Amino acid sequence: MVKVVTDSCSDITPQLARELGITVVPLYVNFGDETYRDNVDLSTEEFYHKLKTTKIHPTTSTATPADFAEIFTKLAEETKEILTITLSEKFSGTYTAALQGKAMVGKDCRIEVIDSEAGACAQMLLVISAAKMAQSGANLKQIADRVRRAIPRVHVRVSFDTLEYLRRGGRIGKAQAFLGSLIKVNPVVGLKDGATFPIARPRNRAQAMDFLVNFVKGFSRIEAVAIEDATTPDDLQTLAERLEDVVPPKRIYRSKVGPVIGTHVGPHVLAVAVLEAE
């Protein structure tokens, strides 16, 4: 069976990783001289507490080629085919690290590395789709081809209470246009071709929630939806309940924005990704 690998920026929950046989390679979060593996040495809850209580702004770093090579080598003892789906190359060097790690593997194993051109819940949907195909017995080429076809069909919207974290981390992209507004807003940002871009400026959280719900309602054929919060579980529950009239609950995946992504988006983010059906 094909083994599916992704990085921790996919925000795949540990439970889902176990159920679908997904191997997650952690990236790193740095608070000054202290380095933690994303959701291994530092949980999501611990990260946001630390983010709130320390004056040190965290930074992030990618998994190393050796990290990927170690995982690939271990999995190559169980399979001849591995598919890896990484965070967008425009956000991180993770894709390159995975390619370099692939080159370090000495075992006879086919390894395919795909740039998701996304991250977080958008990347998550691609990984889930791949893992389900692997469980159904599809081969590496079949899965990789479908993932590549699916990338343009994944659409994401993210609501923020501030874009300051994106700005600090250098990931703000065209959403820079939303900075400097004299009016307090809850900006909504999209992600396309691995880069962020401005979408809307709802005046408050309630309007931002309405925007996310209406965004999902705008699709006529939906394969799956993923939703995430960072520190606002009540908002996530409300969003899930409002989407149940649009998408069957079994096709709505919930998660938390993990430490690495959280470093760049902040603690009050709310996100939704839609995978259109073929």
C-alpha positions in Angstrom: 0.0 0.0 0.0 1.1 3.5 -0.8 2.3 5.4 2.3 1.2 9.0 2.6 3.5 11.6 4.2 2.9 15.3 5.0 4.4 18.0 7.1 2.9 19.4 10.3 1.6 22.5 8.5 -1.2 20.4 7.1 -2.7 20.5 10.7 -3.7 16.9 10.4 -4.9 15.8 13.8 -3.2 12.9 15.5 -6.4 10.9 15.5 -6.9 11.4 11.8 -3.3 10.6 11.1 -3.7 7.3 12.9 -7.1 6.4 11.2 -5.8 7.1 7.7 -2.2 5.9 8.1 -0.6 9.3 7.5 2.9 10.1 8.6 3.5 13.7 9.7 7.0 15.3 9.6 7.1 18.1 12.2 8.5 21.6 11.4 10.1 23.7 14.1 9.0 26.6 16.3 11.7 28.7 17.9 11.2 31.0 21.0 14.6 32.6 21.3 17.1 29.9 21.9 14.4 27.3 22.6 13.4 25.0 19.6 10.4 22.8 19.6 9.1 20.3 17.1 5.6 21.3 15.9 3.0 19.5 18.0 5.6 17.0 19.3 7.6 18.9 21.9 5.0 21.8 22.0 1.3 21.2 21.9 -1.1 23.7 20.2 -2.5 24.7 23.6 1.0 25.2 25.1 2.1 27.2 22.0 -0.8 29.7 22.2 -0.3 30.1 26.0 3.4 30.8 25.3 2.5 33.2 22.5 0.3 35.2 24.9 2.5 35.2 27.9 6.0 35.7 26.5 7.5 38.8 25.0 9.6 36.8 22.5 7.9 36.6 19.1 8.4 33.0 17.8 10.0 32.1 14.5 9.7 28.9 12.5 12.1 26.7 10.5 11.5 23.9 8.1 12.0 20.2 8.6 15.5 19.2 7.4 16.3 16.9 4.5 17.6 14.4 7.1 14.2 14.5 8.9 12.5 13.5 5.7 15.2 10.9 4.8 14.7 9.2 8.1 11.0 8.9 7.7 11.3 7.8 4.1 13.9 5.2 4.9 11.7 3.8 7.7 8.6 3.6 5.5 10.6 2.0 2.7 10.9 -1.0 4.9 7.1 -1.4 4.6 6.3 -0.2 1.1 7.7 0.4 -2.3 5.7 3.6 -2.9 5.5 6.9 -0.9 3.6 10.0 -1.6 4.6 13.2 0.1 2.4 16.4 0.1 4.1 19.5 1.5 3.4 23.1 2.5 3.6 25.6 -0.4 7.1 26.2 -1.7 6.3 29.9 -1.6 5.8 29.8 2.2 8.7 27.5 3.2 11.6 25.4 2.1 9.8 22.2 3.2 9.2 21.1 -0.4 12.9 21.4 -1.2 13.8 19.6 2.0 11.6 16.7 1.1 13.1 16.5 -2.4 16.6 16.5 -0.9 15.5 13.9 1.7 14.2 11.7 -1.1 17.6 11.8 -2.8 19.3 10.6 0.5 17.2 7.4 0.6 19.2 4.3 -0.4 16.4 1.8 -0.4 14.5 0.7 -3.5 11.4 2.8 -3.2 9.5 5.2 -5.4 8.9 8.5 -3.7 6.8 11.3 -5.1 6.9 14.8 -3.6 4.1 17.2 -4.4 3.9 20.9 -3.5 0.4 21.5 -2.3 0.6 25.2 -3.2 -1.3 25.6 0.1 -1.1 25.0 3.8 -3.2 24.3 6.8 -6.8 23.2 6.1 -6.3 23.4 2.3 -3.3 21.2 2.4 -5.1 18.9 4.8 -7.9 18.2 2.3 -5.4 17.0 -0.3 -3.6 14.8 2.2 -6.9 13.2 3.4 -8.0 12.6 -0.2 -4.6 10.9 -1.0 -4.7 8.8 2.2 -8.2 7.5 1.4 -7.2 6.5 -2.1 -4.2 4.7 -0.7 -6.4 2.8 1.7 -8.7 1.8 -1.2 -5.7 0.3 -3.0 -4.8 2.9 -5.6 -1.2 3.0 -6.7 1.3 5.9 -6.5 0.7 7.2 -10.0 -3.1 7.2 -9.6 -3.0 9.1 -6.3 -0.4 11.6 -7.4 -2.3 12.3 -10.6 -5.5 12.9 -8.6 -3.8 15.1 -6.1 -2.3 17.3 -8.8 -5.8 17.6 -10.5 -7.3 18.5 -7.1 -4.9 21.4 -6.2 -6.7 23.9 -8.4 -10.0 22.7 -6.9 -9.1 23.6 -3.3 -10.3 27.0 -2.2 -9.6 28.6 1.1 -10.7 31.7 3.1 -9.2 32.8 6.4 -10.6 35.4 8.8 -8.2 37.3 11.0 -8.6 39.8 13.7 -5.2 41.2 12.8 -2.7 40.8 9.9 0.2 41.7 12.1 1.4 38.1 12.5 1.4 37.6 8.7 3.3 40.8 8.3 5.9 39.9 10.9 6.5 36.5 9.3 6.9 37.9 5.8 3.9 35.9 4.5 1.4 38.7 4.0 1.7 38.8 0.2 -0.9 40.9 -1.6 -2.9 41.0 1.6 -0.5 43.9 2.4 -3.2 46.0 0.9 -5.3 45.6 4.0 -2.7 47.1 6.3 -2.9 50.6 7.5 -6.7 50.8 7.5 -8.0 53.3 10.1 -11.1 51.2 10.6 -11.1 48.2 12.8 -12.0 45.2 10.6 -11.8 41.4 10.5 -10.0 40.9 7.2 -10.7 37.8 5.1 -7.8 36.6 3.0 -7.6 33.9 0.3 -4.8 31.6 -0.9 -4.0 30.9 -4.5 -0.9 29.6 -6.2 0.8 29.4 -2.9 0.3 33.1 -2.0 -2.2 35.1 0.0 -4.4 37.8 -1.4 -7.1 40.2 0.0 -10.7 39.2 -0.3 -13.0 41.3 2.0 -13.1 43.5 5.1 -16.0 42.5 7.4 -16.5 44.9 10.2 -16.7 42.3 13.0 -16.4 38.6 13.8 -20.1 37.9 13.1 -19.9 39.4 9.6 -16.7 37.4 9.0 -18.5 34.2 10.0 -21.3 35.1 7.6 -18.7 35.6 4.9 -17.2 32.1 5.5 -20.5 30.4 5.5 -21.7 32.1 2.3 -18.3 31.2 0.7 -19.0 27.5 1.2 -22.6 27.9 0.1 -21.3 29.3 -3.2 -20.1 25.8 -4.3 -22.6 23.5 -6.1 -20.5 20.3 -5.8 -18.4 19.8 -2.7 -16.2 16.7 -2.0 -15.1 17.8 1.5 -14.6 20.8 3.7 -12.0 21.5 6.4 -12.4 24.1 9.1 -10.0 25.4 11.7 -9.7 27.7 14.7 -6.7 28.5 16.9 -8.1 29.6 20.3 -11.8 30.1 19.6 -13.5 26.6 19.7 -16.9 28.1 20.2 -16.6 30.0 16.9 -15.5 26.7 15.2 -18.5 24.9 16.7 -20.8 27.6 15.4 -19.2 27.5 11.9 -19.6 23.7 11.8 -23.2 23.8 12.8 -24.0 26.5 10.2 -22.3 24.4 7.5 -24.2 21.2 8.3 -27.1 22.5 6.1 -24.7 22.7 3.2 -22.3 19.8 3.6 -22.9 16.4 5.4 -21.1 16.5 8.8 -19.1 13.4 7.9 -17.5 15.4 5.1 -16.5 18.3 7.4 -13.1 17.9 9.0 -12.2 20.0 12.0 -8.7 20.8 13.3 -6.6 23.4 15.2 -4.2 25.7 13.6 -0.9 24.3 14.9 2.2 26.1 16.3 4.0 26.7 13.0 1.1 28.1 11.1 -0.1 29.9 14.3 3.2 31.8 14.4 2.2 33.4 11.1 -1.5 33.9 11.6 -2.0 34.6 15.3 -4.4 33.2 17.9 -7.8 34.4 16.6 -7.9 33.0 13.1 -10.8 31.1 11.7 -10.4 29.2 8.4 -12.3 27.2 5.9 -11.2 25.2 2.9 -13.4 23.6 0.2 -12.4 20.8 -2.1 -14.7 20.9 -5.1 -15.8 17.6 -6.5 -14.5 16.6 -9.9 
